[in-house]
Amino acid sequence: MKFALAQINSTTTVSDNLAKLRSYARRAAEAGARFVVFPEATMSAFGSGLRGIAAEHTEDWQAAVSETAAAADITVIVGEFAVVGDKVVNLLAVYSPEGTRTEYAKIHLYDAFGFKESDTVEPGDEPAVIDVDGEPIGLAICYDIRFPKLFAELSRRGARLTVVSASWGAGAGKVEQWQILARARALDSNMFLAALGQADPEVSGVEVPKNGPTGVGHSLVSDPFGRVLAQLEGDEALEIVDLDLAGADKAAEAIPVLANAKLGY
């Protein structure tokens, strides 16, 4: 499975974010990737006015991303928002080259480290596994990575690879937590884990709102034994990854933690 990680910074200007998405998707397709993952909140960075941005731009955004996927012949997995009542829903949307769109709504909202996502975001309630070229792939968003049971469920539903799309909050020790959590979820779920986040604006120089999680970069791919196979630094970058997902089957045979689990834990 050959895919791409697009570690970018988005802003609250949707047109600029869309232009960046088109460029990275085209480059990923030219490199032979079958899908490209963009961060949480690619449609718009976190900040004030998310509901208004979603209300104004959702229809045009979805049409443009769908067109991009078809034109580049690549599946695009991207963080976006949609209006739900007086809030928004935080989505990881999947656009196929054939024109279909599926979505995962973030289950675990980031009410931590002084930020309260639930003030403006409605949570989802259903795990999601998609199909890319016949391969089941799990989906998760940011704070989800702290909840092992979700990843165990994705593995039980057939995922040998899960992608986590994030806009990880900066702070003391947060890069280390991100890296540890990604490797741990791979280990305790017998799967490959691709953890892709917003770049670090302090490194990239992109101006982003300061009143939300802005990203720390350091995206990585872990194998099911917790070994880091690919990793990025803080700046914007495109990483092409080629995995033999049979490694997940070997891990499940060697360390059958899900099969050995008692009482569902």
ZAKERO-573879 format. One record per residue (C-alpha): z, x, y. Coordinates in Angstrom, 2 decimals. Each point is the difference from the previous one (the first is absolute). Example, Ala and Ser with C-alpha at 12.3 -4.5 7.8 and 13.67 -1.06 7.14 Angstrom:
2
+---------+---------+---------+
!      zz !      xx !      yy !
+---------+---------+---------+
!    7.80 !   12.30 !   -4.50 !
!   -0.66 !    1.37 !    3.44 !
+---------+---------+---------+
This chain:
265
+---------+---------+---------+
!      zz !      xx !      yy !
+---------+---------+---------+
!    0.00 !    0.00 !    0.00 !
!   -1.21 !    1.63 !    3.21 !
!    1.46 !   -1.37 !    3.21 !
!    0.86 !    0.98 !    3.56 !
!    3.14 !    0.00 !    2.11 !
!   -0.67 !   -0.57 !    3.71 !
!    3.09 !    1.27 !    1.82 !
!   -0.58 !   -1.22 !    3.53 !
!    1.92 !   -1.27 !    3.02 !
!   -0.81 !   -3.47 !    1.22 !
!    0.76 !   -1.34 !    3.47 !
!    0.25 !   -3.53 !    1.40 !
!   -3.71 !    0.11 !    0.97 !
!   -1.65 !   -1.73 !   -2.95 !
!   -3.54 !    1.09 !    0.88 !
!    1.02 !    3.68 !   -0.06 !
!    1.73 !   -0.46 !   -3.35 !
!   -3.09 !   -1.66 !   -1.42 !
!   -2.25 !    2.83 !    1.18 !
!    2.28 !    2.52 !   -1.71 !
!    0.02 !   -2.06 !   -3.19 !
!   -3.80 !   -0.11 !   -0.06 !
!   -0.24 !    3.77 !    0.43 !
!    2.52 !    0.82 !   -2.72 !
!   -1.43 !   -2.57 !   -2.43 !
!   -3.48 !    1.45 !    0.42 !
!    1.26 !    3.55 !   -0.56 !
!    1.94 !   -1.10 !   -3.10 !
!   -3.06 !   -1.70 !   -1.46 !
!   -2.15 !    3.06 !    0.67 !
!    2.54 !    2.06 !   -1.96 !
!   -0.39 !   -2.31 !   -3.00 !
!    3.27 !   -1.93 !    0.28 !
!    0.03 !   -3.47 !   -1.58 !
!    2.72 !   -1.22 !    2.35 !
!    1.70 !    1.18 !    3.17 !
!    3.59 !   -0.79 !    1.00 !
!    1.06 !   -0.41 !    3.62 !
!    3.59 !   -0.23 !    1.27 !
!    2.17 !   -3.00 !    0.61 !
!   -0.66 !   -1.43 !    3.47 !
!   -3.50 !    1.47 !    0.30 !
!   -1.23 !   -3.17 !    1.71 !
!    2.66 !    0.52 !    2.68 !
!    2.93 !    2.35 !    0.28 !
!    3.46 !   -1.54 !   -0.04 !
!    1.24 !   -1.00 !    3.44 !
!    0.35 !   -3.07 !    2.19 !
!   -2.56 !   -2.78 !   -0.17 !
!   -0.98 !    0.27 !   -3.68 !
!   -0.39 !   -3.75 !   -0.37 !
!   -2.31 !   -0.21 !    3.02 !
!   -2.10 !    2.90 !   -1.26 !
!   -0.31 !   -1.59 !   -3.44 !
!   -0.88 !   -3.40 !    1.46 !
!   -2.73 !    1.48 !    2.19 !
!   -1.53 !    2.53 !   -2.38 !
!    0.50 !   -1.03 !   -3.64 !
!   -3.30 !   -1.81 !   -0.51 !
!   -2.16 !    2.70 !    1.61 !
!    2.02 !    2.79 !   -1.65 !
!   -0.45 !   -1.43 !   -3.48 !
!   -3.73 !   -0.50 !    0.54 !
!   -0.43 !    3.56 !    1.26 !
!    1.98 !    1.61 !   -2.83 !
!   -1.90 !   -2.04 !   -2.57 !
!   -3.27 !    1.16 !    1.57 !
!    1.22 !    3.61 !   -0.09 !
!    0.87 !   -0.19 !   -3.70 !
!   -3.41 !   -1.45 !   -0.83 !
!   -1.95 !    2.46 !    2.15 !
!    1.80 !    3.05 !   -1.43 !
!    0.16 !   -1.40 !   -3.56 !
!    3.71 !    0.75 !   -0.24 !
!    3.14 !   -2.10 !   -0.49 !
!    2.19 !    0.11 !    3.11 !
!    3.78 !   -0.45 !   -0.33 !
!    1.55 !   -0.43 !    3.42 !
!    3.16 !   -1.12 !    1.79 !
!   -0.45 !   -3.02 !    2.24 !
!    1.81 !   -3.09 !    1.33 !
!   -0.60 !   -3.75 !    0.01 !
!    1.78 !   -2.85 !    1.76 !
!    2.50 !   -2.09 !   -1.97 !
!    1.79 !   -2.59 !    2.14 !
!    1.75 !    1.77 !    2.86 !
!   -0.10 !    3.35 !   -1.84 !
!   -2.53 !    2.23 !   -1.72 !
!   -0.37 !    1.09 !   -3.60 !
!   -0.34 !    3.73 !   -0.72 !
!   -2.95 !    0.39 !   -2.35 !
!   -1.74 !    2.60 !   -2.09 !
!   -3.49 !   -1.46 !   -0.24 !
!   -2.69 !    1.06 !   -2.46 !
!   -3.67 !   -0.34 !    0.96 !
!   -2.56 !    0.58 !   -2.75 !
!   -3.62 !    1.06 !    0.58 !
!   -1.02 !   -3.33 !   -1.54 !
!    1.69 !   -1.92 !    2.81 !
!    3.21 !   -1.20 !   -1.65 !
!    3.37 !    0.35 !    1.71 !
!    3.43 !   -0.07 !   -1.62 !
!    3.38 !    0.74 !    1.52 !
!    3.60 !    0.95 !   -0.68 !
!    2.75 !   -1.18 !    2.36 !
!    2.86 !    2.48 !    0.47 !
!    3.03 !   -1.19 !   -1.94 !
!    2.73 !    2.32 !    1.30 !
!    0.23 !   -0.07 !    3.78 !
!    1.25 !    3.03 !    1.91 !
!    3.39 !   -1.14 !    1.26 !
!    1.45 !    3.49 !    0.08 !
!    0.66 !    3.02 !    2.25 !
!    0.42 !   -2.27 !    3.04 !
!   -3.35 !   -1.80 !   -0.41 !
!   -0.21 !   -3.64 !   -1.11 !
!   -3.49 !   -0.86 !   -1.26 !
!    1.14 !   -3.47 !   -1.10 !
!    0.35 !   -1.06 !    3.64 !
!   -3.79 !   -0.21 !    0.27 !
!   -1.31 !    0.19 !   -3.60 !
!    0.13 !   -2.53 !   -2.83 !
!    0.52 !    1.59 !   -3.46 !
!   -2.26 !   -0.40 !   -3.00 !
!    1.30 !   -0.94 !   -3.44 !
!   -2.53 !    1.11 !   -2.62 !
!   -0.92 !    3.47 !   -1.32 !
!   -3.71 !    0.82 !   -0.01 !
!   -2.26 !    1.92 !   -2.36 !
!   -3.69 !    0.23 !    0.91 !
!   -3.05 !    1.12 !   -1.94 !
!   -2.22 !    2.88 !    1.10 !
!   -2.79 !    0.91 !   -2.40 !
!    1.93 !   -1.60 !   -2.86 !
!    3.24 !    1.90 !    0.74 !
!    3.18 !   -1.93 !    0.91 !
!    1.58 !    1.46 !    3.15 !
!    3.35 !   -1.04 !    1.43 !
!    0.62 !   -0.61 !    3.70 !
!    3.14 !    0.60 !    2.05 !
!    0.87 !    0.42 !    3.67 !
!    2.40 !    2.49 !    1.58 !
!    3.62 !   -1.18 !   -0.49 !
!   -1.00 !   -1.38 !   -3.43 !
!    0.17 !    3.60 !   -1.25 !
!    3.81 !   -0.16 !    0.04 !
!    0.06 !   -2.77 !   -2.64 !
!   -0.67 !    1.33 !   -3.54 !
!   -0.23 !   -3.42 !   -1.69 !
!   -3.18 !   -0.84 !    1.92 !
!   -1.73 !    3.10 !   -1.33 !
!    1.22 !   -0.63 !   -3.53 !
!   -1.53 !   -3.47 !    0.25 !
!   -3.31 !    1.38 !    1.26 !
!   -0.05 !    2.40 !   -2.95 !
!    0.79 !   -2.81 !   -2.44 !
!   -2.93 !   -1.93 !    1.47 !
!   -2.30 !    2.84 !   -0.99 !
!   -0.14 !    2.26 !    3.05 !
!   -0.36 !    3.69 !   -0.84 !
!   -0.32 !    0.77 !    3.72 !
!    1.78 !   -1.62 !    2.93 !
!   -0.84 !    0.62 !    3.63 !
!    2.74 !   -0.26 !    2.62 !
!   -1.30 !   -0.51 !    3.53 !
!    2.54 !    0.78 !    2.69 !
!    0.90 !    0.52 !    3.62 !
!    3.12 !    1.97 !   -0.83 !
!    2.71 !    0.19 !    2.62 !
!    0.74 !    3.49 !    1.34 !
!    3.46 !    1.52 !    0.08 !
!    2.26 !    2.61 !   -1.53 !
!   -0.76 !    0.40 !   -3.70 !
!   -2.64 !   -2.73 !   -0.06 !
!   -2.86 !    2.24 !   -1.19 !
!    2.14 !    1.23 !   -2.87 !
!    0.98 !   -3.59 !   -0.91 !
!   -3.66 !   -1.05 !    0.00 !
!   -0.96 !    2.84 !   -2.32 !
!    2.93 !   -0.50 !   -2.36 !
!   -0.51 !   -3.74 !   -0.22 !
!   -3.72 !    0.34 !   -0.77 !
!    0.65 !    2.44 !   -2.83 !
!    2.91 !   -2.07 !   -1.32 !
!   -2.02 !   -3.22 !   -0.13 !
!   -2.72 !    1.82 !   -1.94 !
!    2.58 !    1.38 !   -2.43 !
!    1.90 !   -3.21 !   -0.62 !
!   -3.13 !   -2.15 !   -0.35 !
!   -2.23 !    2.18 !   -2.21 !
!   -2.80 !   -0.05 !    2.57 !
!   -1.84 !    2.02 !    2.61 !
!    1.20 !   -0.69 !    3.52 !
!   -2.13 !    0.48 !    3.12 !
!    2.25 !   -0.20 !    3.08 !
!   -2.14 !   -0.25 !    3.14 !
!    1.51 !   -0.33 !    3.45 !
!   -0.82 !    0.12 !    3.68 !
!   -0.39 !    3.54 !    1.31 !
!    2.75 !    1.50 !    2.14 !
!   -0.90 !   -0.81 !    3.65 !
!    2.02 !    3.02 !    1.11 !
!   -2.55 !    2.12 !   -1.87 !
!   -3.19 !   -2.05 !    0.42 !
!    0.52 !   -0.62 !    3.72 !
!   -0.92 !   -3.69 !   -0.36 !
!    2.01 !   -2.19 !    2.38 !
!    1.79 !   -2.72 !   -1.93 !
!    2.76 !   -2.47 !    0.93 !
!    3.46 !    1.55 !   -0.24 !
!    1.84 !   -3.22 !   -0.92 !
!   -1.07 !   -0.11 !   -3.65 !
!   -0.50 !    2.23 !   -3.05 !
!   -2.73 !    2.39 !    1.10 !
!   -0.72 !    2.11 !   -3.09 !
!    0.93 !    3.46 !   -1.21 !
!   -3.14 !    1.04 !   -1.89 !
!    0.63 !    1.98 !   -3.20 !
!   -1.95 !   -2.37 !   -2.25 !
!    0.00 !    1.06 !   -3.62 !
!   -1.10 !   -0.80 !   -3.54 !
!    2.47 !    0.38 !   -2.86 !
!   -0.80 !   -0.05 !   -3.70 !
!    2.20 !   -2.02 !   -2.41 !
!    2.16 !    3.08 !   -0.63 !
!    0.84 !    0.37 !    3.70 !
!   -2.32 !    2.92 !    0.64 !
!   -1.73 !    0.03 !    3.39 !
!   -3.76 !    0.18 !   -0.51 !
!   -1.08 !   -0.26 !    3.63 !
!    1.80 !   -0.06 !    3.32 !
!   -0.76 !   -0.04 !    3.70 !
!    1.83 !    1.28 !    3.05 !
!    0.62 !   -1.93 !    3.21 !
!   -3.44 !   -0.27 !    1.59 !
!   -2.77 !   -2.53 !   -0.53 !
!   -2.02 !    0.90 !   -3.11 !
!   -2.14 !   -1.33 !   -2.83 !
!    1.00 !    1.08 !   -3.51 !
!   -2.25 !   -0.55 !   -3.02 !
!    1.87 !   -0.35 !   -3.31 !
!   -1.44 !   -0.12 !   -3.52 !
!    2.41 !   -1.10 !   -2.74 !
!   -0.20 !   -0.42 !   -3.75 !
!    2.16 !   -3.10 !   -0.31 !
!    0.44 !    0.57 !   -3.72 !
!    2.87 !    2.21 !    1.12 !
!    2.01 !   -3.18 !    0.57 !
!   -0.43 !   -0.96 !   -3.65 !
!    1.22 !    3.44 !   -1.07 !
!    3.05 !   -0.33 !    2.23 !
!    0.83 !   -3.44 !   -1.40 !
!   -0.15 !    1.46 !   -3.50 !
!    2.05 !    3.09 !    0.85 !
!    2.64 !   -1.70 !    2.20 !
!   -0.11 !   -3.75 !   -0.82 !
!    2.51 !   -1.01 !    2.66 !
!   -1.44 !   -3.50 !    0.43 !
!   -0.17 !   -0.64 !   -3.73 !
!    3.56 !    1.28 !   -0.39 !
!    1.40 !   -2.03 !    2.89 !
!    2.86 !   -2.38 !   -0.86 !
!    0.53 !   -3.43 !    1.53 !
!   -3.08 !    0.50 !    2.15 !
!    1.60 !    2.88 !    1.92 !
+---------+---------+---------+
